[in-house]
Amino acid sequence: MKRTAMMYQWKFPKSVAALFAVAAVAVFSGCASVSTATDSTQRTEHWVQSVSGADGKPVKVSVVEKRSKSIETSAFAKSGKVVVLAHGAGVPGSVMFDLQVPGASGTTYSLMDYLAGQGFDVFSVDFQNYGRSDKHPCGLCVTAPVAANDVNAAIDYIMKLRGVDKVNLLGWSWGVPVTSLVAIQHPEKVRRLVMYAPPVWDSPRGKAPTDQFRAVPPQNMRQLLAQAPADAVMVDALVKENAQWGATVPNGVLLDLNTKMPLFDPKKVAAPTMVIVGSLDKVTLPAHPNLPGFFAALPNGDKQMIVVPNAGHAMTLENQRFRFYSEVAKWFNIE
């Protein structure tokens, strides 16, 4: 396939590079709380020390873990079945990847619960200024390199916690540039990568934001889930949960997506990579002219691109979610 658009590697500002250097020698804090999510799955919230994009001072990042109670934690060092999830622009990972829907019996809307049931130890990172993680007043500072630094800090903590030297990594939407920057900067830490609904445009789409933060009203959540068939009970649960943890989010992502695209060069991503998009996605259009060239540029021959039918930008919650879940699990299970 011939590439239709030129991509280039993100160049880190000196200030951000300095933050990465500080984070490399940071000491990570331990877990803060443990609770049981289901009869078979254990949920643990860890607090990981990262570096503020505002002033270089330490911040605590929330990392939620889900694993099967039937698997001893020591087993993951042997199996290597450890997954790290990175969220997108407007919904924290602890909400998007682990939504619990009251009254929904016999099914799940949690990618984390599904993967835990498949024998994985699953961790979801809330970037600084998102979800349960520490907040600071500079929302425009939380750009992809800063979020990538949070993910890298979490990976270091997780590798030490579970005795593994690599993790499987998934990024959703804006989380794709975030995780791809990690994979480019630290290829030795990434076993396999999933790019879920990657933004592939390569030119400015709007103006640089001036406000540090923006509100995420309930109608935004409903519009997100209007792209493809989804259960009403789940939509209501997401609106309620995001109102608690994601009602206001930082605008660094808009600075990225409106003025700095592309945020990374796919030719630099060495890990085996699966690109997965929904056929009805209005953000990452399956027919986008840049998508074939983007996929072709990924250098590892161990790669695949999947279009999930009748699915949109938030297919981890939609009616086609189990197709998505199974494809992700299969990709991470490959030896």
N, C-alpha and C positions, 0 to 999 in steps of 0.2 A: 504494500500500500504506500502510496506517495504522500508525504507530509504536505499539508496545506498551509501550515503556519509555522513561523519561526518561534522557538522557545529559547529562553536563556536562564542561566543559573542565578538564583537570588544572591545578591552580595550583601552580607551582613554589615550594618553600620558598626563603627568602632565601639560605640557605647553598648550595643547588643552583644558584640563579640566579647567584651569585657565581662558582661553578665554571665555568658557561658563559661568563661574561665573561672569566675567565682563559684558557679554552681558545681563545677567539676570537683571542687574540694570541700563542698558542703557536707555536713553531717546530717543524716536523715533521721527524723523522729519516728516513733513507733505508732502502733495502732491505738485508736482512742476509744472505740466502742465496738461491741459485738451484739448482734441480734439475729434471731432466727426468722428467715423470710418464709420458708415452707417447712413441712415435716422432713424433707429430704435435702434442702439446700441451706447452707449457712452463709450469712451476710456479715462482713466485717468492714468497718470504716477505718481506713488508715489516714494518718496525717503525714505528708511528705514535705520536707523543707525545700523550697525553690527560691527564686530571686525575683523581687519586684521589678517589673518593667519601668516603674516610675522613678525609683531612686536607688535601685541596687541593693536594698535591704532585704532581709529574709522574709518570706511569706510562707504560710502553710497552705498546701494544696490538698483538697479532699480526694482520696482514691478509694472507691468502693470495690470490695471483692465479693464475688459469689463463687462457691464451690460446693460439690456434693459432700454431704456429711460422711458418706460411705468410703471416701478416699482419704487416706492419711496424707497430710501435707508433704511428708518426706517422699512420697511417690512421684511428685511432679519433677523432682530433680532428675529422676530416671526417665520419665516419659517426655519431659519437655513441653507438656501440653499447657502452656501458659499464654494467655491472650490479654492484650491491652487495647482498650477502645478509646477513641478520641472523638469528641462531639463536634458539631458545627457552630454556626453563627448565633443562633437564637435560642437553643434549648440545651441546658446542661446535660452532660453524659449520664449523670445519676438519674435523670428524668427520662431521657430519650431511650436509653438502653436498658432500663430496669423499671419500666412503668408497671405498677401493680394496680389492677382494675378490680375494685370491689364488685362482687356478684358475678364475676366471670368465672364460672366453674368449669373444670375440665379442659382449660386452654390457658395459654400464656401470651402476653404481649411483651415479655421481657426476653430480649436476645441473651442477656446474661444468664437467666434461669435456663434457657434452652441449652446454651453451651456448657453450663455447669452440669446439666443432665447428660451431656455427651462426654463427660469426663475431663473437661477443661477447668483450669483455675482462671477465672475471668476478672479483670480489673478495669474499671472505668474511671477516667480522670476528669475532674472538673477543673478547667483552667482558672487561673487567678482572675478575680472579679466575676466569676460564674458560680452559680449553685451554692454549695456549702463552703467553697474555698474562701480564703482571705480576700478582703476588698481593700482597694486604695483609690484615691480620687482621680487617677489618670486612666480613663477608659480608652483614649486614643493610643495609649502605650501598649495595649494588649493586642499586638499584631501577631502574625504567624510565627516569626522567630521567637517571640516571648512565650507563646503557647507551646512551641516545640521544646523550649527549654524546660517548661513544666513537665511535659511528657517524658523528656529524657531523664529528668530527676526521678520521676516515678518509676521508669524502667530500671534505673540503677538500684533503687530501693527494692523493687520486686525481684530482680535477679539475685540480690543478696538474701532476701527473705526466703526465696524458694530454691536457691542453689542451682540456678540455671545460668547459662552464658548467653542465651538468646531468647527473645520473645516473639510471638506472633502479634502483628500490629494491624489494626483497622482504623481508618479515618473516614468520617462521613462529611461530605460537602466541603466546607472550609477546613474541616479536620483532615482532608486529603493533603493539601499543601503543608499543614502542620506535621503530619506523620511522615510525609515525603522528605521534609527537611531533616527530620530525625534519621530517616533511612539513608539520606545522602551524607550527613555529617558523621553518623555512627553505624556504618553498614555491618560491623561485626556484632551488633546487638539485635539485628532484625532477622528472624528466621524466614517468615513469609509475610506478605503484605496484602491487604485488601484496600483498594480505592473504591469507596462506595459513593456514587454520585459525585465524581470529581468536577470542579469548575474548570473548564478547558478554554474559555475565551482568552484572548491574548492582547486585548486593547482596553483602554478606559471605558467604563460603562456609566460613569456619573461623576459627580463632583466630590472632592474631599470633604468629609463631614467636619463640622466645627464643634458640635456638641460632644462632650466626653462620653455620654451614655444615651441610650434610647429605650423607650418603653416597648414591651412586647405584649400588646393587648390580646384578649381572648380571641378576637376575630382573626388575628394572625395565625394562631394555632389551627383554627377551623379552616382557614384558607389553605394552609399547608396540607391538611388531610382531605381537602376537597378534590385533589388531583386524581385520586384513585379510590375504588371501593374500600370503605373502612366502617367498623362497627361504631354505632352512635355511643354506646356505653364507654368505649375506649376513648372517643373524642372528648366526652365530658370529663373523664378521669384525667386526661392529659391537660386540658384547660385548667382544671383545679390544681393539679400538681405544679404546672409551670407558673401559675399565679403565685405560688408560695416560694419557688426557688429560682424562677427565671423571668420575673416580671420586668426587670430592668437589666440590660446587658451592655457591655462596653462596645464602643464604636470603632475600635481598632480594626475589626473585621471589614467594616465598610471602607476604611482607608485602604486596606489591602485590595479588596475586590473592585473598588471603584477606580483606583489610581495606580495600582502596582502590578497588575496581571501581565504576564504569568509570574507566579511566586516561586516557581522552581523549574528546573530543566528535567524532563522525564528521562533523558539520556543518562542522567547521573544516578538514577535509582537502580541499584544493582540487585536488589532482592527479588526473588520470585514474586510476581504480582498478578493479582486478579482485579480487573476493572469490572464493576457490576453497576448497572443502571436500570431504572424502571422504564418501560415503554411509554408511560404517560407522564414522565418527569418533565415539568415545564422549566426547571432550573438547569439541569444537565440534560439537554435534549439529546436523545439517542441519535437523532439525525444531524446533530451539530457538525458542521464541516471540519472542525478541528479534531473531533474525536478519533477518527481512523488514524490520523497522523500522530496524535498523542500516544495511542496504543502502540503503533508501529515503532515509535522512538524508544519504548522501554527495552533495555538492552538484554535482559535475561530471557533466554529462549523458553524458560519455564514460566509461561504466562497464559492467561486466557481472558477473554472479554465476554460477559454474559449480559443479555438484555432480558429482564424478567417481565413477562407479559402482564398487562393490566395492573401495573404497579407504578407508583409515583416517587416523589422525592423523599418521602418518609416511609419507605416500604417496610422498614423494621417494625412498624406498627399497623400496617394495612392488612387487608384480607389475604394478600399474597405473601405475607411475612414468612410462612414456613418454607416456601420455595427459597427465599432469601437466606433464612437461617441454615437450611440444609446445604446450600452452596458454600456458605462461609465455613461451616463445620467440615465439609469435605476438603476444602482448600487447605485448611489448617491441619487436617489429618494426614496429608500427603507426607511421606517420609523423605 
